[in-house]
């Protein structure tokens, strides 16, 4: 393993173990050169790896500081249980409440838009067709952790005025869809890990190139129709994904 990777791993372990605590200043380049007996170039490469982990913020002229990030939150397949909607709780709020966290949702955009190619394919409509987009930024204990954009077919939403409001009411958009006769059979999620683009990192208060989870979910009704596609980006250090997988046919 390259020496710079070994050094980066050790710094990350120190952060995980609490040797370097939130708000602490990571030792300077000169201090790390002396400690590890390597060149400044090796230390700079090591710190680039540490920044990519999303665990530190680097401030020009001041150095790198350990981020004050909230504890990792589990994301369970149980978050879409019908009982949550009957209780008037949208999935994110129900999940945060169970974790004992303070949740906030900021609505960034609600309105008509043209369906991107991949979204249109999932919704079964023509690319460029008019759909309703709902874009949100989710916070946990005051920290942005997730962005999500829901795309819904126009013929499904045009007669549901609540879906055009910032707050669609108790239980969120899934409850309003079910109120209108669209009963859900399943939710299908596809996810992959990648590095955040600069704009994405800025929105989630991450370092450029930090790892994120890109998740796309399809909400499928009992008639087999996809009535929503949700395109979600999550800060990877904030989530553990937990799924219940039936072992029977």
C-alpha positions, 0 to 999 in steps of 0.5 A: 500500500502506498505510504500516503494511503497508509498515512491517510488511513491512520488519520481517518482512524484517529478521527473515527476513534475520537483522537481527533475530535470534531472541531480539532485542527488536523496537524499541519503539513510540517508536523506530519512531515516530521511525524512520518518522515516523508516528503511534503508531497506525500503528506499533500496526497495523504490529506487529499485522501482524507478530504475525499473521505468527507471527514474534514473541512479545509480552510484557506490559510487556516488548515484542515478541521475535523467536521462536526457531523451527526451520528450515522443514521440507518435507512431501513426498508421499513420506512415506506410502511403504510402505517406511517402514511396512515399516521400522517408521517412521510418516510423521512420524518418517520425515520428521523423521529425513530432515530431521535433526530431533528428533521427539516425539509426545505422545498427548493422547487415545485412545478412542471418540467421536461422529463429527462431521458432516464426518468421518462423511461422509468415513468413510461412516458416520452422523453421531454414530456411534461411531468411534475418535479418536486425538489427537496433538501433534507436536514438532520440536526441542522446538517444537510444530508440528502437531496431528492427530486420526485418526478410524477406523470402529469396525467396522474398529478393534474387533478391532485392540487395538494401535490403542487403545494410545498407541503402536500399534507400529512403523510406526504405525496405518497399519502395523497397519491393513495387518497386518489386511488393509486395504491402502492404495491412496491418500491424499487430502489437502485443505488450506486456509490460515486464521488460528488460533483462540485455543485453536489458537494456544495449543496450537501456541505461536503468536500469536492469528490466526497463519496455520495450514494446515488439512489433512484426509487420507483413507486409502483402501484398495484396496477403495475404503473410507476407513478413516481421516480425519486432521484436522490443523492445522499452524503455517504457518511450519513447513512447505513442502508438496511433492507429486509429481504424475504426468503420465501417465494 
